[in-house]
Amino acid sequence: MAGRPRGIDDAAILRAAAEVIGRVGPARLTLASVANAVGLVPGTLMQRFGSKRGLLLALAARSAEDAQDLHQRTRGEHASPLAALRALAAESFAEITTPETFANHLAFLCLDLSDPELHEHALAIHRTRGRAVEALLAEALEAGDLRTGTDVAALTGSVQAIIAGAGLTWALEREGTLTERLHREIDALLAPHLTT
């Protein structure tokens, strides 16, 4: 097979790369394993992304773009801003279904923290999600779902910490699903701030 088949776009290749990372982690990811997942030859990915690092950078950049789209989509799918918040948290980790996939994606985050270019994209995702969380909480406050005087900025930081930390707790304890854990933790955090 020479070159990319017309039906396979970069988005499909990057989705496959994320799936391979979930299975084997970033250290064991190869261009060949991603190419095999989408029915291409490794040389095609080399031509398009230049290297494994180039592929990982493209995946990180795409993830940063997808973070904004996720906020808009989840808000549009839910009548309540707090329901959208729960969905945003859960869908941020939609690809993580087992403690092993969590560990493999966590290994990618470790690369993000040590590599300046990857860190830039990871920080963009974090900030985008933070703005989305803050906007949803501010909307909930304005709608009367949260108590008057709720410190939306402080609550946003706590929600972000829960989103970041719930996965690790879930992977260690291995009870229920990650979505269930995220919902439970967010609900417990918000409970004292609710008007009803």
N, C-alpha and C positions, 0 to 999 in steps of 0.2 A: 504494500500500500504506500503510495507516494503522496505526501501532503495530507492536509486535513480534509476529510469528506465534508461536503458542503453542509450537511445536516448537523455537524458538531461545532458549536460556537465556543468561545472562550468561557462563557458562564457555565456551560456543561463541564468543561475541563476543570474549572475551579471547584465546582460542586464535587466532582470526583476526587479531587485532591483533598478536600475537607473530609470526605468519607474514608479515604485511605488513611489520613492522619488519625481519624477515630479508631480505625482498626489496628494500626501498627505504630502510631506515633510519628513525630516529625523526623526523628533520627533514622528510622528504618524506611521512611518514604523514599521512593526512587522515581525518576521520570518514567522508568519502564512500568512500574506498578500503576501509576496514574494513566499512562498511555493505554495499558492493557484494560483498565476499567472503562475506557471510552472507545475502545476499538481502534486505536491509533498506533503508530510506531513511535518509539522514544525520540527519534530524530526530529519528528514533527514538533514535539514539545520543546526540544532544544532550539529549533529554529524560532519558535514563537516566544519563548521565555528566556532563552539563553543558558539557563542552568537551573538546578534545583532551587537555589537561593532566589533566582528570578521568579520562579513559580510561586515560592512562598511569599515573596513580596507582592506579587499580583493578587494572591489569595487574601493577604492582609488588607490591601487597598480595596479590594472588592467587598470585604467584610465591613470596612468602614463606610462604604457607600450604602450597603444593605441595612446598616443600623438605622439610618434615617428613614428608609422605606418601611422598615418594620414598625417604627413608631406611628407613621401615618396610617399604615394598614390596620394595626391593632386598634387605633382610636376609631377608625371608620367602622370597624366590625362590632363595637360595643357601645351600648347606649350610655353607660356610666363611665366616667373617667377612672374610677377605682377598679372597675372590671377590666378596663383597658390596661391599667397598671399591672394587674395580676397576669394578664395575657402577655404583656410585654416581657415581664420577667421570665415566664415559662418558655415563650417562643425564642428568647435569646439563647436558650439551651436545648432547642428542639432536637438537635443532632445527638445529644448525650442521653443514651438510654441505659447504659450500664456503668458501674464504677470503672471498668476498664476503659471505656471510651472517654470518661471524664479524665482519667489519668493521662491518656494520650493527648487530649486537648490541653490539659494543664501543662504538659511538657512543651507544647507550642507556646503557651503563655510565658513559660520560662525563657524561651528564645526571645520573645517580645521584650522581656525585661532586660536582657543583656545585649541586644542588638539595637543600635540607635535608630536605624530605618524601620525595623519592625516595631520598635517602641512607639515611634511617631504614629503609626496606624492604630496600635492598641490604645494609645491615649486618645486618639480621635474617636474611637468607638466608645470608650468610657465617658468622654465628655458629651458625645451625642446622646448616649443613654441617660446621662445625668440631666441634660436639658429636657429630654422627653419626660423623665420622671417628675422633674420640677413643674413642668407645664401641666401634667396630669393632676398633680397634687394641688396646684394653684387653681385649676379648674374645679376640682372637688371642693375646695374651700369656698370658692365663689358660688358654687351651686348649693352650699349649705350641708354638704356631706361630711365635712370636717368642722370641728369646733372653731368658733371665732377665736382668733389669737394663735392658732396653730402656726408654729414656726416652720414654714414650708421649706426653707433652705436647709435647716437642721434635719428635718424629716427626710429630705432628699438624700442627704449624706448617709443616713441610717438605712434607707432602702437600698442604696448602692452597695453598702457594706453587706447587707443581707444577700443581695444578688450575687456578690462575689464570694461570700463565705458559705452559703447554704449548700453549694455543690460539694465542697470538701467534707462538710459534716455528713451529708447524705452518703457520699462515697465511703466514708469510714464506718458509719452505722449500718448502712445497707438495709434500710427499712422503707418500704413503699417506693414510689417513683420520685424523681427529682422534681417534677412538676408539683406533686403533692407537697413535697417539703418546702418548695418556694412559696406556694400558696399559704401554707400553714404559718411560716415565719413572717410573711408580709402581713397576713391577717392579725397575728399577735402584735406586731409592731403598730399597726394602724388602730387597733381596737380602742385604746384610751383616747384617741383623737376623734372618733366617730361621734356624730350627733345622735345617732340612733343605734 
